[in-house]
């Protein structure tokens, strides 16, 4: 599992790359912002309270197909 300190390290690396590669600076700063946001989020525990509706729909569709195959 990736922890917050690794996200912070990735953000710092992207900032350094933005300084070293001015032609790609906007890209690296966008990446740094993404990693920085992830580092500030609270980590999720072992359990998940909510399931994304899209994931739930895909799981339901897959289980339905499996039932038809087994029948």
GROMACS elastic network, one bead per residue, 0.5 to 0.9 nm:
[ bonds ]
;  ai    aj funct       b0    kb
    2     5     6  0.83467   500
    2     6     6  0.64588   500
    2     7     6  0.74786   500
    3     6     6  0.55435   500
    3     7     6  0.66744   500
    3     8     6  0.89895   500
    3    39     6  0.77583   500
    3    43     6  0.77772   500
    4     7     6  0.50731   500
    4     8     6  0.62672   500
    4     9     6  0.86793   500
    4    38     6  0.72582   500
    4    40     6  0.72009   500
    4    41     6  0.80593   500
    4    42     6  0.85577   500
    4    43     6  0.77296   500
    5     9     6  0.61735   500
    5    10     6  0.86383   500
    5    39     6  0.68682   500
    6    10     6  0.61868   500
    6    11     6  0.86181   500
    6    35     6  0.89411   500
    6    39     6  0.78471   500
    7    10     6  0.51001   500
    7    11     6  0.62561   500
    7    12     6  0.87290   500
    7    35     6  0.52540   500
    7    36     6  0.65936   500
    7    37     6  0.85966   500
    7    38     6  0.64382   500
    7    39     6  0.50435   500
    7    40     6  0.88282   500
    8    11     6  0.50663   500
    8    12     6  0.62702   500
    8    13     6  0.86746   500
    8    32     6  0.86891   500
    8    35     6  0.65108   500
    8    36     6  0.58862   500
    8    37     6  0.89632   500
    8    38     6  0.82363   500
    8    39     6  0.56061   500
    8    40     6  0.85916   500
    9    12     6  0.50966   500
    9    13     6  0.61922   500
    9    14     6  0.86609   500
    9    35     6  0.84769   500
    9    36     6  0.89237   500
   10    13     6  0.50582   500
   10    14     6  0.62209   500
   10    15     6  0.86992   500
   10    31     6  0.86676   500
   10    32     6  0.71062   500
   10    35     6  0.63335   500
   10    36     6  0.81729   500
   11    14     6  0.51561   500
   11    15     6  0.63381   500
   11    16     6  0.88113   500
   11    28     6  0.89195   500
   11    29     6  0.84661   500
   11    31     6  0.70607   500
   11    33     6  0.68491   500
   11    34     6  0.76348   500
   11    35     6  0.50216   500
   11    36     6  0.55305   500
   11    39     6  0.86188   500
   12    15     6  0.51032   500
   12    16     6  0.63556   500
   12    17     6  0.86962   500
   12    32     6  0.68385   500
   12    35     6  0.87918   500
   12    36     6  0.84761   500
   13    16     6  0.51203   500
   13    17     6  0.62122   500
   13    18     6  0.86436   500
   13    28     6  0.89063   500
   13    32     6  0.77477   500
   14    18     6  0.61594   500
   14    19     6  0.87680   500
   14    25     6  0.89713   500
   14    27     6  0.89031   500
   14    28     6  0.51568   500
   14    29     6  0.65028   500
   14    30     6  0.85889   500
   14    31     6  0.64163   500
   14    32     6  0.50945   500
   14    33     6  0.88660   500
   14    35     6  0.87801   500
   15    18     6  0.50287   500
   15    19     6  0.65283   500
   15    20     6  0.88459   500
   15    25     6  0.83298   500
   15    28     6  0.64319   500
   15    29     6  0.60070   500
   15    31     6  0.85059   500
   15    32     6  0.60068   500
   16    19     6  0.51662   500
   16    20     6  0.63159   500
   16    21     6  0.86002   500
   16    28     6  0.85114   500
   17    21     6  0.58199   500
   17    22     6  0.83372   500
   17    24     6  0.83999   500
   17    25     6  0.73994   500
   17    28     6  0.64437   500
   17    29     6  0.86242   500
   18    21     6  0.52565   500
   18    22     6  0.58776   500
   18    23     6  0.82958   500
   18    24     6  0.65289   500
   18    26     6  0.72162   500
   18    27     6  0.77451   500
   18    28     6  0.51112   500
   18    29     6  0.62328   500
   18    32     6  0.89791   500
   19    22     6  0.59166   500
   19    25     6  0.67697   500
   19    28     6  0.88900   500
   20    23     6  0.89678   500
   20    24     6  0.89755   500
   20    25     6  0.82029   500
   21    24     6  0.55261   500
   21    25     6  0.59537   500
   21    28     6  0.86037   500
   22    26     6  0.80351   500
   23    26     6  0.79043   500
   23    27     6  0.89702   500
   24    27     6  0.54390   500
   24    28     6  0.63949   500
   24    29     6  0.87530   500
   25    28     6  0.51506   500
   25    29     6  0.60385   500
   25    30     6  0.85276   500
   26    29     6  0.51754   500
   26    30     6  0.61680   500
   26    31     6  0.86553   500
   27    30     6  0.52075   500
   27    31     6  0.63292   500
   27    32     6  0.86682   500
   28    31     6  0.50184   500
   28    32     6  0.60682   500
   28    33     6  0.86078   500
   29    33     6  0.61282   500
   29    34     6  0.86115   500
   30    33     6  0.51043   500
   30    34     6  0.63261   500
   30    35     6  0.88205   500
   31    34     6  0.50795   500
   31    35     6  0.63196   500
   31    36     6  0.84877   500
   32    35     6  0.52375   500
   32    36     6  0.59522   500
   32    37     6  0.85624   500
   33    37     6  0.61110   500
   33    38     6  0.86051   500
   34    37     6  0.52655   500
   34    38     6  0.63536   500
   34    39     6  0.87566   500
   35    38     6  0.50331   500
   35    39     6  0.61511   500
   35    40     6  0.87764   500
   36    39     6  0.50950   500
   36    40     6  0.64884   500
   36    41     6  0.89958   500
   37    40     6  0.52756   500
   37    41     6  0.65414   500
   38    41     6  0.53232   500
   38    42     6  0.84958   500
   39    42     6  0.80399   500
   39    43     6  0.87798   500
   40    43     6  0.88275   500
   41    44     6  0.89100   500
   44    47     6  0.75269   500
   44    48     6  0.74703   500
   45    48     6  0.72761   500
   48    51     6  0.71352   500
   50    53     6  0.88639   500
   51    54     6  0.84476   500
   51    55     6  0.69448   500
   51    56     6  0.64881   500
   52    55     6  0.52981   500
   52    56     6  0.62269   500
   52    57     6  0.87207   500
   53    57     6  0.61088   500
   53    58     6  0.86653   500
   54    57     6  0.51217   500
   54    58     6  0.62881   500
   54    59     6  0.86682   500
   55    58     6  0.51555   500
   55    59     6  0.61772   500
   55    60     6  0.85850   500
   56    59     6  0.51583   500
   56    60     6  0.61718   500
   56    61     6  0.86446   500
   57    60     6  0.50981   500
   57    61     6  0.61605   500
   57    62     6  0.86244   500
   58    61     6  0.50542   500
   58    62     6  0.60939   500
   58    63     6  0.85530   500
   59    62     6  0.51220   500
   59    63     6  0.61077   500
   59    64     6  0.85143   500
   60    63     6  0.52008   500
   60    64     6  0.61089   500
   60    65     6  0.86718   500
   61    64     6  0.51150   500
   61    65     6  0.62573   500
   61    66     6  0.86369   500
   62    65     6  0.51499   500
   62    66     6  0.61749   500
   62    67     6  0.86743   500
   63    67     6  0.61973   500
   63    68     6  0.87277   500
   64    67     6  0.51236   500
   64    68     6  0.63981   500
   64    69     6  0.87656   500
   65    68     6  0.51296   500
   65    69     6  0.62539   500
   65    70     6  0.86957   500
   66    69     6  0.50650   500
   66    70     6  0.61884   500
   66    71     6  0.85742   500
   67    70     6  0.51380   500
   67    71     6  0.60539   500
   68    71     6  0.51487   500
